[in-house]
Amino acid sequence: METTSRAVAQTPAAEGGQPAPSARRTVDGYLRAPFPWYGLDEAFTGPRWLMQVGTTADGAVEHGSIGHGDEPTVRNERAAGGDQDAKEKFAVVVTVAANPSRRTADGTGLLEATTVSSAAWLAGVGLLSFTWPGQMDHALRDDWLEQQTETAWVLADDLDGDDWSTLSLPVDGVPTAFHYRESEFGWVLAGSTSAGVHVGAYGRGMSAYGLGFAVVKDIAAYA
């Protein structure tokens, strides 16, 4: 999926576990999207917060993320297994416009189609952006993240493989099949909606089994 966020699906947290300033986005990008945004349904009553949108090379909004629960920090040797990690419960919903293969605005290139695999990859890398193994030297994190990002891409490209199971969750009240996998860092899922978008999600400390998704009625209320 050729978007500006191919290299980094979500903005990582800064050193010390606090979100980087660029991780906090205004609602403007979300309002430019020509597709509906999805979040957790009304059964979730906790905090909701905007993250960021991803755009194509010509500036069109193609995907974005909305967080629910505790705003996550990087899980590392300072947090893993401690009180902070135990209390941190969050789920992030990624909405991806369902687009076919198409030409760029200037007609000189071709954009890859966006699919359920696109949503799965963005969710997988999103989870990685708040994670790295305990005891890992900071100097090695970039290499680890690059390797794990490639692994997330391979997994997302094989949704029918053994690494994924099927989970049925409501989308706008309708039971919908999702591809689902767990890891030591959290969980990832991805599926499609009848509203012309694919939905991915990832989380930690909050079970995916009881979640439901719904169209966000007023994205500006999240700002």
Secondary structure by P-SEA (a helix, b strand, c coil): cccccccccbbbbcccccccccccccccccccccbbbbccccccccbbbbbbcccccccccccccccccccccccccccccccccccccbbbbbbbcccccccccccccccccccaaaaaaaaaaaaaaacccccccccaaaaaaaaaaaaaaaaaaccccccbbbbbbbccccbbbbbccccccbbbbbbcccccbbbbbcccccccccbbbbccccccccc
